[in-house]
Amino acid sequence: MRVSVVVPTHNRPELLDRCLTTLAAQELDSDDYEIIVADDAASDATRRRVAAWADYSDVVFRYVTPSGAHGPAAARNAGWRAARGRIIAFTDDDCVPDLRWLTEGVAAIEARADAASGRVIVPLPKRPTDYERDAAGLQSAEFVTANCFVRRDALEAVGGFDERYAAAWREDSDLQFSLLERGFRIDRAPRAVVVHPIRPAPWGVSLRQQRKSLFNALLYKKFPQRYRRGIQSAPPWSYYATVGAVAAAGASIVAGLPTVGLGAAVVWAALTARFCVRRLRGASTAPRHVLEMAVTSALIPPLSVFWRLYGAFKFRVLFL
């Protein structure tokens, strides 16, 4: 078999169906590929849906669940280790691959690459929210598991995904850096296209996303130079300055130094206002969104710093 498609999923049956619809209709000959759904939730409903697709389609559909660790990295490992293809194609259950996606991705690998990164399109409204604009960063990422292809022997050589990445964050960069460290060649496959529609998000979603910052510490520990060159050239000093201003204001008030406390509070307000304005530039000005930016801009710096330092402690690395 030329290629195995691995789709991790977790209790998103409608999105999964949309993805599987385009995967089952790929231009590549149906005998040349299989589709493996790696269900991290071990859901009977998802299992039944995959079985229904297997009965309906000429393409081979298979269902697997990870054992032990959980998260998208563990699900992808369960998928590719069960695969029979020489090439492993990865996409996500909320993506919509183009009908020539597999044809173009496989061609890139068979042109002597060890891995290839396709193009991700994220449709945006004219005035996106901060969350939507942040999600659109996938379009400019070098290597993302929403759209990539890797030779099976290369995956075996690096051990696949590091399952310590328990959330969908940095596990793709970890695989990219692992492949590069071992001397494998990663090419671009710009005609292998996946559309990634943005799902609705709850108010204040950016606060919940700060927890992912702890995995930055793990990636930095493993690949410090590549992290600084390709992910973040320096710590987010503005966040630390904002947290420092809050701490100084509180300490000054407790110490009976109101003037110093007022000065520190002014610094905090200025840094927070600048952060909020930057997030709103070119974004939606709907009152609900503006209020969300004002509130979350005050809370993101301390949350981000907390999770970064927690990650440094958890993974035993000096990381700011």
Buried (B, 14 or more C-beta within 10 A) or exposed (E): EBBBBBBBBBEBBEBBEBBBEBBBEBEBEEEBBBBBBBBBBBBEEBBEBBEEBBEEBEBBBBBBBBEEBBBBBBBBBBBBBBBBBBBBBBBBBBBBBBEBBBBBBBBBBBEEBBBBBBBBBBEBEEEBBBBBBBBBEBEEBEBBBBBBBBBBEBBEBBEBBBBBBBBBBBBBBBBBBBBBEEEBEBBBBEBBBBBBEBEEBEEEBBBEBBBBBBBBBBBBBBBEEBBEEBBEEEBBEEBBBBBBBBEBBEEBBEEEBEEBBEBBBEBBBEBBEEBBEBBBEEBBEEEEBBEBBBBBBBBBBBBBBBBBBBBBEBBEBEBB
